């Protein structure tokens, strides 16, 4: 697994694209793109573009790593 390019959530942009999602999770860009097509993943579609709101991404990570409320 690749190491994440980010050290904390504050470094993240307000909206994450597939490449950024992959960097944060330490996976390949294609895996980040595939994840954004999974049901339940918090994707916002703007035309043909797909982005993930930072706060919803953080919540998704917490829920899928046992850190959710």
DSSP file (Angstrom, degrees, kcal/mol; ACC not computed):
  #  RESIDUE AA STRUCTURE BP1 BP2  ACC     N-H-->O    O-->H-N    N-H-->O    O-->H-N    TCO  KAPPA ALPHA  PHI   PSI    X-CA   Y-CA   Z-CA
    1    1 A X              0   0    0      0, 0.0    26,-0.2     0, 0.0     2,-0.1   0.000 360.0 360.0 360.0 140.2    0.0    0.0    0.0
    2    2 A X        -     0   0    0     24,-1.6     2,-0.3     1,-0.1     3,-0.0  -0.410 360.0-108.8 -73.7 154.1    1.2    3.5   -0.8
    3    3 A X        -     0   0    0     -2,-0.1    23,-0.2     1,-0.1    -1,-0.1  -0.661  38.7-104.1 -83.1 141.4    1.7    6.0    2.0
    4    4 A X        -     0   0    0     -2,-0.3    20,-0.2    20,-0.1    19,-0.1  -0.359  16.4-142.8 -63.3 141.9   -0.8    8.8    2.2
    5    5 A X  S    S+     0   0    0     18,-1.0     2,-0.4    -2,-0.0    -1,-0.1   0.588  83.6  72.0 -79.4 -11.3    0.5   12.2    0.9
    6    6 A X        -     0   0    0     17,-0.3    -2,-0.1     1,-0.1     3,-0.1  -0.838  58.8-166.6-110.1 143.9   -1.5   13.9    3.6
    7    7 A X  S    S+     0   0    0     -2,-0.4     2,-0.3     1,-0.3    -1,-0.1   0.654  73.8   6.9-102.0 -20.6   -0.7   13.9    7.4
    8    8 A X  S >  S-     0   0    0      1,-0.1     3,-1.1     0, 0.0     4,-0.3  -0.980  74.3-105.4-156.4 165.9   -4.0   15.2    8.7
    9    9 A X  G >  S+     0   0    0     -2,-0.3     3,-1.5     1,-0.2    49,-0.1   0.773 110.2  69.5 -66.5 -26.8   -7.5   16.2    7.6
   10   10 A X  G 3  S+     0   0    0      1,-0.3    -1,-0.2    -3,-0.0     0, 0.0   0.777  92.2  60.5 -63.7 -25.6   -6.8   19.9    7.8
   11   11 A X  G <  S+     0   0    0     -3,-1.1    -1,-0.3     2,-0.0    -2,-0.2   0.641  85.2 102.0 -75.0 -14.7   -4.5   19.6    4.8
   12   12 A X  S <  S-     0   0    0     -3,-1.5     4,-0.1    -4,-0.3     2,-0.0  -0.368  76.5-115.1 -73.7 148.0   -7.3   18.4    2.6
   13   13 A X        -     0   0    0      2,-0.1    -1,-0.1     1,-0.1    41,-0.1  -0.308  32.5-104.3 -71.1 166.6   -9.1   20.6    0.1
   14   14 A X  S    S+     0   0    0      1,-0.2    40,-3.1    39,-0.1     2,-0.4   0.866 109.9  29.6 -61.0 -38.0  -12.8   21.4    0.6
   15   15 A X  E    S-A   53   0A   0     38,-0.2     2,-0.4    39,-0.1    38,-0.2  -0.984  78.8-147.0-125.5 137.7  -13.7   19.0   -2.2
   16   16 A X  E     -A   52   0A   0     36,-2.7    36,-2.2    -2,-0.4     2,-0.2  -0.864   5.9-154.5-106.4 134.4  -11.7   15.9   -3.2
   17   17 A X     >  -     0   0    0     -2,-0.4     4,-2.6    34,-0.2     3,-0.3  -0.477  41.6 -91.6 -93.3 173.9  -11.4   14.6   -6.7
   18   18 A X  H  > S+     0   0    0     32,-0.4     4,-2.2     1,-0.2     5,-0.1   0.868 127.0  52.7 -56.9 -37.5  -10.7   10.9   -7.5
   19   19 A X  H  > S+     0   0    0      2,-0.2     4,-2.1     1,-0.2    -1,-0.2   0.901 111.1  46.3 -65.2 -40.6   -6.9   11.5   -7.6
   20   20 A X  H  > S+     0   0    0     -3,-0.3     4,-2.7     2,-0.2     5,-0.2   0.902 109.5  53.9 -68.8 -41.3   -7.0   13.2   -4.1
   21   21 A X  H  X S+     0   0    0     -4,-2.6     4,-2.2     1,-0.2    -2,-0.2   0.926 110.2  48.5 -56.7 -44.6   -9.2   10.4   -2.7
   22   22 A X  H  X>S+     0   0    0     -4,-2.2     5,-2.3    -5,-0.2     4,-1.4   0.911 110.9  49.9 -62.9 -43.2   -6.6    7.9   -3.9
   23   23 A X  H  <5S+     0   0    0     -4,-2.1   -18,-1.0     1,-0.2   -17,-0.3   0.917 111.2  48.9 -61.7 -43.7   -3.7    9.9   -2.4
   24   24 A X  H  <5S+     0   0    0     -4,-2.7    -1,-0.2     1,-0.2    -2,-0.2   0.909 117.0  40.9 -63.7 -42.7   -5.4   10.2    1.0
   25   25 A X  H  <5S-     0   0    0     -4,-2.2    -1,-0.2    -5,-0.2    -2,-0.2   0.609 109.1-122.1 -83.3 -11.9   -6.2    6.5    1.2
   26   26 A X  T  <5S+     0   0    0     -4,-1.4   -24,-1.6     1,-0.3     2,-0.2   0.861  70.0 121.9  73.7  35.9   -2.8    5.5   -0.2
   27   27 A X      < -     0   0    0     -5,-2.3    -1,-0.3   -26,-0.2    -2,-0.1  -0.709  69.5 -78.0-121.6 174.9   -4.2    3.6   -3.2
   28   28 A X     >  -     0   0    0     -2,-0.2     4,-2.0     1,-0.1     3,-0.3  -0.318  41.2-113.3 -69.9 155.5   -3.9    3.8   -7.0
   29   29 A X  H  > S+     0   0    0      1,-0.2     4,-2.2     2,-0.2     5,-0.2   0.870 118.7  54.6 -57.3 -36.7   -5.7    6.5   -8.9
   30   30 A X  H  > S+     0   0    0      1,-0.2     4,-2.3     2,-0.2    -1,-0.2   0.872 106.6  50.9 -67.0 -34.4   -7.9    3.9  -10.5
   31   31 A X  H  > S+     0   0    0     -3,-0.3     4,-2.4     2,-0.2    -1,-0.2   0.884 109.1  51.3 -68.4 -38.0   -8.9    2.5   -7.1
   32   32 A X  H  X S+     0   0    0     -4,-2.0     4,-1.5     2,-0.2    -2,-0.2   0.909 111.2  47.9 -62.4 -42.3   -9.9    5.9   -6.0
   33   33 A X  H  < S+     0   0    0     -4,-2.2     4,-0.4     2,-0.2    -2,-0.2   0.909 111.4  49.9 -65.3 -43.0  -12.0    6.4   -9.1
   34   34 A X  H >< S+     0   0    0     -4,-2.3     3,-1.5     1,-0.2     4,-0.3   0.906 107.2  55.0 -62.0 -41.9  -13.6    3.0   -8.6
   35   35 A X  H >< S+     0   0    0     -4,-2.4     3,-1.7     1,-0.3    -1,-0.2   0.871 100.3  59.9 -59.4 -37.5  -14.4    3.8   -5.0
   36   36 A X  T 3< S+     0   0    0     -4,-1.5    -1,-0.3     1,-0.3    -2,-0.2   0.619 102.6  53.7 -69.3 -11.0  -16.2    6.9   -6.0
   37   37 A X  T <  S+     0   0    0     -3,-1.5    -1,-0.3    -4,-0.4    -2,-0.2   0.441  85.0 109.9 -97.6  -2.8  -18.6    4.7   -8.1
   38   38 A X  S X  S-     0   0    0     -3,-1.7     3,-1.7    -4,-0.3     2,-0.1  -0.504  79.9-105.1 -74.6 139.2  -19.5    2.5   -5.1
   39   39 A X  T 3  S+     0   0    0      1,-0.2     3,-0.1    -2,-0.2    -1,-0.1  -0.389 106.1  25.1 -60.1 138.3  -23.0    2.8   -3.6
   40   40 A X  T 3  S+     0   0    0      1,-0.3     2,-0.4    -2,-0.1    -1,-0.2   0.287  85.7 127.4  90.3 -10.9  -23.0    4.7   -0.4
   41   41 A X  S <  S-     0   0    0     -3,-1.7     2,-2.2    -6,-0.1    -1,-0.3  -0.678  71.1-114.4 -80.4 134.6  -19.8    6.7   -1.1
   42   42 A X        +     0   0    0     -2,-0.4    11,-0.5    14,-0.2     2,-0.4  -0.381  53.2 161.9 -75.7  73.9  -20.5   10.4   -0.6
   43   43 A X        -     0   0    0     -2,-2.2     2,-0.5     9,-0.2     9,-0.2  -0.752  27.9-157.2 -98.0 138.0  -20.0   11.7   -4.2
   44   44 A X  E     -B   51   0B   0      7,-3.5     7,-2.4    -2,-0.4     2,-0.5  -0.966  13.8-150.5-110.2 122.2  -21.3   15.0   -5.4
   45   45 A X  E     -B   50   0B   0     -2,-0.5     2,-0.5     5,-0.2     5,-0.2  -0.833  16.0-179.5 -99.0 127.2  -21.8   15.1   -9.2
   46   46 A X  E >   -B   49   0B   0      3,-2.8     3,-2.1    -2,-0.5     2,-0.3  -0.899  68.8 -55.8-124.3  98.0  -21.4   18.4  -11.0
   47   47 A X  T 3  S-     0   0    0     -2,-0.5     0, 0.0     1,-0.3     0, 0.0  -0.552 120.5 -22.1  64.5-126.5  -22.0   17.7  -14.7
   48   48 A X  T 3  S+     0   0    0     -2,-0.3     2,-0.3    -3,-0.1    -1,-0.3   0.505 120.6  99.2 -89.4  -5.6  -19.5   15.0  -15.6
   49   49 A X  E <   -B   46   0B   0     -3,-2.1    -3,-2.8   -32,-0.0     2,-0.5  -0.606  57.5-157.0 -88.3 142.0  -17.2   15.8  -12.7
   50   50 A X  E     +B   45   0B   0     -2,-0.3   -32,-0.4    -5,-0.2     2,-0.3  -0.975  18.8 166.0-118.7 128.3  -17.3   13.8   -9.4
   51   51 A X  E     -B   44   0B   0     -7,-2.4    -7,-3.5    -2,-0.5     2,-0.5  -0.928  27.1-137.7-135.3 161.6  -16.1   15.3   -6.2
   52   52 A X  E     -A   16   0A   0    -36,-2.2   -36,-2.7    -2,-0.3    -9,-0.2  -0.982  24.5-122.3-122.1 122.1  -16.4   14.4   -2.5
   53   53 A X  E  >  -A   15   0A   0    -11,-0.5     4,-2.3    -2,-0.5     3,-0.3  -0.430  24.6-127.1 -61.1 133.5  -17.1   17.0    0.1
   54   54 A X  H  > S+     0   0    0    -40,-3.1     4,-2.5     1,-0.2     5,-0.2   0.887 105.6  48.5 -50.4 -51.1  -14.2   16.9    2.7
   55   55 A X  H  > S+     0   0    0    -41,-0.3     4,-2.1     1,-0.2    -1,-0.2   0.875 112.0  48.8 -64.1 -37.7  -16.5   16.6    5.8
   56   56 A X  H  > S+     0   0    0     -3,-0.3     4,-2.4     2,-0.2    -1,-0.2   0.864 110.5  52.0 -69.8 -34.5  -18.5   13.7    4.2
   57   57 A X  H  X S+     0   0    0     -4,-2.3     4,-2.5     2,-0.2    -2,-0.2   0.930 109.0  49.8 -64.1 -45.5  -15.3   11.9    3.2
   58   58 A X  H  X S+     0   0    0     -4,-2.5     4,-2.3     1,-0.2    -2,-0.2   0.917 112.1  48.2 -59.5 -44.1  -14.0   12.2    6.8
   59   59 A X  H  X S+     0   0    0     -4,-2.1     4,-2.5     2,-0.2    -1,-0.2   0.905 109.9  52.2 -63.4 -41.9  -17.2   10.8    8.1
   60   60 A X  H  X S+     0   0    0     -4,-2.4     4,-1.8     1,-0.2    -2,-0.2   0.918 109.6  49.5 -60.3 -44.2  -17.2    7.9    5.6
   61   61 A X  H  X S+     0   0    0     -4,-2.5     4,-0.6     1,-0.2     6,-0.3   0.931 111.2  49.2 -60.9 -46.1  -13.6    7.0    6.7
   62   62 A X  H ><>S+     0   0    0     -4,-2.3     5,-2.4     1,-0.2     6,-1.3   0.914 111.3  49.3 -60.0 -43.6  -14.6    7.0   10.3
   63   63 A X  H 3<5S+     0   0    0     -4,-2.5     3,-0.4     4,-0.3    -1,-0.2   0.829 114.2  45.6 -65.6 -31.7  -17.7    4.8    9.7
   64   64 A X  H 3<5S+     0   0    0     -4,-1.8    -1,-0.2     1,-0.2    -2,-0.2   0.390 114.2  47.2 -96.6   4.2  -15.6    2.4    7.7
   65   65 A X  T <<5S-     0   0    0     -3,-0.9    -1,-0.2    -4,-0.6    -2,-0.2   0.224 118.3-100.3-123.8  11.7  -12.7    2.2   10.1
   66   66 A X  T   5S+     0   0    0     -3,-0.4    -3,-0.2    -4,-0.3    -4,-0.1   0.563  97.9 106.2  82.9   8.2  -14.7    1.7   13.3
   67   67 A X      < +     0   0    0     -5,-2.4    -4,-0.3    -6,-0.3    -5,-0.2   0.362  49.0 113.0-100.6   5.3  -14.4    5.3   14.4
   68   68 A X              0   0    0     -6,-1.3    -8,-0.0    -7,-0.1    -9,-0.0  -0.237 360.0 360.0 -75.7 165.9  -18.0    6.4   13.6
   69   69 A X              0   0    0     -2,-0.0    -1,-0.1     0, 0.0    -6,-0.0   0.428 360.0 360.0 -96.1 360.0  -20.5    7.4   16.1
